[in-house]
Amino acid sequence: VRYADLVADPGGTAGRIYAALGWRFTSALRHAVVDYVAIKPRGARGVHHYSLEEFGLDPAVERDRFAFYRDHFGVAEER
């Protein structure tokens, strides 16, 4: 699941997950997902900013280390 897809369409993304697993995704469940996201909006408790340096990691090393993942899943590199 791509995070951007989940944020843009939580109900639809959850529905696709259920479909891939062969599970039934009812309209009640879709509404529950959408309602949950509505009452817990992103950033409601403030925005968190983390850096690799805070955890003793070198951003250049980590960019190289995870390049295969970004390339495979089409994730843009952030600077």
Residue frames as a rotation matrix with the C-alpha (Angstrom) as fourth column:
VAL 1
0.589 0.808 0.000 0.00
0.808 -0.589 0.000 0.00
0.000 0.000 -1.000 0.00
ARG 2
-0.435 -0.683 0.587 1.40
0.642 -0.692 -0.330 3.34
0.632 0.233 0.739 -0.98
TYR 3
-0.554 0.162 -0.817 1.03
0.719 -0.401 -0.567 5.88
-0.420 -0.902 0.106 1.80
ALA 4
-0.913 0.196 -0.358 -0.11
-0.313 -0.899 0.305 8.57
-0.262 0.390 0.883 -0.64
ASP 5
-0.580 0.734 -0.354 -2.93
-0.089 0.375 0.923 6.28
0.810 0.566 -0.152 -1.83
LEU 6
-0.348 0.416 -0.840 -3.97
0.878 0.459 -0.136 5.53
0.329 -0.785 -0.525 1.74
VAL 7
-0.694 0.036 -0.719 -4.09
0.387 -0.823 -0.415 9.23
-0.607 -0.567 0.558 2.64
ALA 8
-0.894 0.319 -0.313 -5.91
-0.447 -0.615 0.650 10.21
0.015 0.721 0.692 -0.55
ASP 9
0.030 0.923 -0.383 -8.55
-0.772 0.265 0.578 7.46
0.635 0.279 0.720 -0.35
PRO 10
-0.668 -0.375 0.643 -8.54
-0.732 0.485 -0.478 5.48
-0.133 -0.790 -0.599 2.91
GLY 11
0.175 0.833 0.524 -11.84
-0.564 0.521 -0.640 3.71
-0.807 -0.184 0.562 2.22
GLY 12
0.806 0.106 -0.583 -10.89
-0.585 0.299 -0.754 2.77
0.094 0.949 0.302 -1.32
THR 13
-0.188 -0.961 -0.203 -7.43
-0.799 0.270 -0.538 1.61
0.572 0.061 -0.818 -0.29
ALA 14
-0.536 0.074 0.841 -8.84
-0.665 0.577 -0.475 -0.54
-0.520 -0.814 -0.260 2.50
GLY 15
0.566 0.822 0.064 -11.35
-0.549 0.434 -0.715 -1.95
-0.615 0.369 0.697 0.01
ARG 16
0.526 -0.458 -0.717 -8.55
-0.682 0.275 -0.677 -2.91
0.507 0.845 -0.168 -2.39
ILE 17
-0.593 -0.726 0.349 -6.65
-0.787 0.428 -0.445 -4.61
0.173 -0.538 -0.825 0.44
TYR 18
-0.140 0.642 0.754 -9.73
-0.555 0.579 -0.597 -6.62
-0.820 -0.502 0.276 1.38
ALA 19
0.778 0.458 -0.430 -10.34
-0.592 0.304 -0.746 -7.55
-0.211 0.835 0.508 -2.28
ALA 20
0.054 -0.860 -0.507 -6.73
-0.805 0.263 -0.531 -8.71
0.590 0.437 -0.679 -2.68
LEU 21
-0.790 -0.334 0.514 -7.18
-0.603 0.577 -0.551 -10.94
-0.112 -0.745 -0.658 0.37
GLY 22
-0.683 0.600 -0.416 -10.50
0.109 0.647 0.754 -12.26
0.722 0.470 -0.508 -0.90
TRP 23
-0.716 0.419 -0.558 -12.38
0.626 0.032 -0.779 -10.72
-0.309 -0.907 -0.285 2.02
ARG 24
0.114 0.860 0.498 -15.73
0.882 -0.318 0.347 -8.98
0.457 0.400 -0.795 1.89
PHE 25
-0.895 -0.372 -0.246 -15.54
0.439 -0.830 -0.344 -5.21
-0.076 -0.415 0.906 2.39
THR 26
-0.019 1.000 0.010 -19.01
1.000 0.019 -0.005 -4.05
-0.005 0.010 -1.000 3.33
SER 27
0.066 0.122 0.990 -20.31
0.330 -0.939 0.094 -0.53
0.941 0.321 -0.103 3.00
ALA 28
0.962 0.274 0.004 -20.55
0.071 -0.262 0.962 -0.42
0.264 -0.925 -0.271 6.82
LEU 29
0.432 -0.881 -0.194 -16.85
0.779 0.257 0.572 -1.21
-0.454 -0.398 0.797 7.07
ARG 30
-0.217 -0.469 0.856 -16.03
0.839 -0.538 -0.082 1.40
0.499 0.701 0.510 4.40
HIS 31
0.508 0.492 0.708 -18.01
0.065 -0.841 0.537 4.00
0.859 -0.227 -0.459 6.38
ALA 32
0.925 -0.207 -0.319 -16.20
0.349 0.130 0.928 2.96
-0.151 -0.970 0.192 9.58
VAL 33
-0.018 -0.985 0.171 -12.82
0.985 0.011 0.172 3.56
-0.171 0.172 0.970 7.93
VAL 34
-0.214 -0.007 0.977 -13.88
0.550 -0.827 0.114 6.92
0.807 0.562 0.181 6.48
ASP 35
0.772 0.570 0.282 -15.48
0.064 -0.510 0.858 8.01
0.633 -0.644 -0.430 9.77
TYR 36
0.661 -0.600 -0.452 -12.38
0.692 0.252 0.677 7.03
-0.292 -0.759 0.581 11.77
VAL 37
-0.343 -0.819 0.460 -10.15
0.928 -0.372 0.030 9.11
0.147 0.437 0.887 9.50
ALA 38
0.089 0.473 0.877 -12.57
0.330 -0.844 0.422 12.03
0.940 0.252 -0.231 9.76
ILE 39
0.941 0.326 0.087 -12.46
0.022 -0.315 0.949 12.08
0.337 -0.891 -0.304 13.58
LYS 40
0.530 -0.840 -0.114 -8.68
0.388 0.121 0.914 11.59
-0.754 -0.529 0.390 13.70
PRO 41
0.992 -0.092 0.084 -7.40
0.038 -0.422 -0.906 14.05
0.119 0.902 -0.415 11.07
ARG 42
0.295 -0.955 0.027 -3.76
0.892 0.265 -0.368 14.05
0.344 0.132 0.930 10.12
GLY 43
-0.536 -0.664 0.522 -1.80
0.414 -0.745 -0.523 16.63
0.736 -0.064 0.674 12.09
ALA 44
0.498 0.832 0.244 -4.54
0.149 -0.360 0.921 17.17
0.854 -0.423 -0.303 14.69
ARG 45
0.891 -0.221 -0.396 -1.98
0.418 0.060 0.906 16.77
-0.176 -0.973 0.146 17.45
GLY 46
0.485 -0.735 -0.474 0.70
-0.538 -0.678 0.501 18.77
-0.690 0.012 -0.724 15.71
VAL 47
0.876 -0.279 -0.394 3.17
-0.277 0.378 -0.883 17.93
0.395 0.883 0.254 13.02
HIS 48
0.679 -0.686 0.260 6.19
0.039 0.387 0.921 15.79
-0.733 -0.616 0.290 13.79
HIS 49
0.763 -0.549 -0.341 9.50
-0.518 -0.203 -0.831 16.38
0.387 0.811 -0.439 12.05
TYR 50
0.720 -0.574 0.390 12.22
0.063 0.614 0.787 13.79
-0.691 -0.542 0.479 12.33
SER 51
0.542 -0.618 -0.570 15.64
-0.821 -0.244 -0.516 13.63
0.180 0.748 -0.639 10.76
LEU 52
0.756 -0.339 -0.560 17.96
0.198 0.934 -0.299 10.71
0.624 0.115 0.773 10.16
GLU 53
-0.220 -0.915 0.338 20.70
-0.097 -0.324 -0.941 12.63
0.971 -0.239 -0.017 11.91
GLU 54
0.162 0.371 0.915 18.69
-0.927 -0.261 0.270 12.59
0.339 -0.891 0.301 15.15
PHE 55
0.905 0.252 0.343 19.10
-0.355 0.891 0.282 8.82
-0.234 -0.377 0.896 15.13
GLY 56
0.128 -0.977 0.173 22.77
-0.398 0.109 0.911 8.83
-0.908 -0.186 -0.375 14.21
LEU 57
0.279 0.038 0.959 22.16
0.705 0.670 -0.232 7.99
-0.651 0.742 0.160 10.55
ASP 58
-0.652 -0.560 -0.512 23.78
-0.027 -0.658 0.753 9.54
-0.758 0.505 0.413 7.50
PRO 59
0.332 0.899 -0.287 21.16
-0.347 -0.167 -0.923 10.65
-0.877 0.406 0.256 4.94
ALA 60
0.076 -0.372 -0.925 23.45
-0.997 -0.039 -0.067 9.96
-0.011 0.928 -0.373 1.95
VAL 61
-0.898 -0.429 0.093 24.15
-0.435 0.898 -0.060 6.43
-0.058 -0.094 -0.994 3.13
GLU 62
-0.452 0.806 0.382 20.47
0.100 0.471 -0.877 5.73
-0.886 -0.358 -0.293 3.75
ARG 63
0.342 0.524 -0.780 19.45
-0.722 -0.384 -0.575 7.18
-0.601 0.760 0.247 0.35
ASP 64
-0.341 -0.564 -0.752 21.88
-0.901 0.425 0.089 4.78
0.269 0.708 -0.653 -1.34
ARG 65
-0.926 -0.067 0.371 20.83
-0.243 0.859 -0.451 1.91
-0.288 -0.508 -0.812 0.87
PHE 66
-0.237 0.936 0.262 17.15
0.262 0.321 -0.910 2.25
-0.936 -0.147 -0.321 -0.01
ALA 67
-0.506 -0.005 -0.863 17.51
-0.722 -0.545 0.427 3.26
-0.472 0.839 0.272 -3.68
PHE 68
-0.980 0.134 -0.150 16.36
0.026 0.823 0.568 -0.21
0.199 0.552 -0.810 -4.77
TYR 69
-0.474 0.845 -0.248 13.12
0.745 0.235 -0.624 0.25
-0.468 -0.481 -0.741 -2.81
ARG 70
-0.133 0.387 -0.913 12.41
-0.189 -0.914 -0.359 3.71
-0.973 0.125 0.195 -4.20
ASP 71
-0.725 -0.206 -0.658 13.12
-0.668 -0.024 0.744 2.51
-0.169 0.978 -0.121 -7.73
HIS 72
-0.936 0.350 -0.037 10.97
0.335 0.918 0.212 -0.61
0.108 0.186 -0.977 -7.39
PHE 73
-0.202 0.925 -0.323 7.96
0.917 0.063 -0.394 1.19
-0.344 -0.376 -0.860 -5.91
GLY 74
-0.113 0.132 0.985 8.36
0.710 -0.682 0.173 4.54
0.695 0.719 -0.016 -7.71
VAL 75
0.669 0.281 -0.688 8.86
0.720 -0.474 0.507 6.50
-0.183 -0.834 -0.520 -4.50
ALA 76
0.644 -0.413 0.644 10.31
0.122 -0.775 -0.620 9.95
0.755 0.478 -0.449 -5.08
GLU 77
-0.167 -0.797 -0.580 13.50
0.895 0.125 -0.428 10.78
0.414 -0.590 0.693 -3.26
GLU 78
0.891 0.440 0.109 13.04
0.335 -0.801 0.496 13.45
0.306 -0.406 -0.861 -0.60
ARG 79
-0.186 -0.970 0.154 15.79
0.584 -0.236 -0.777 15.85
0.790 -0.054 0.611 0.30
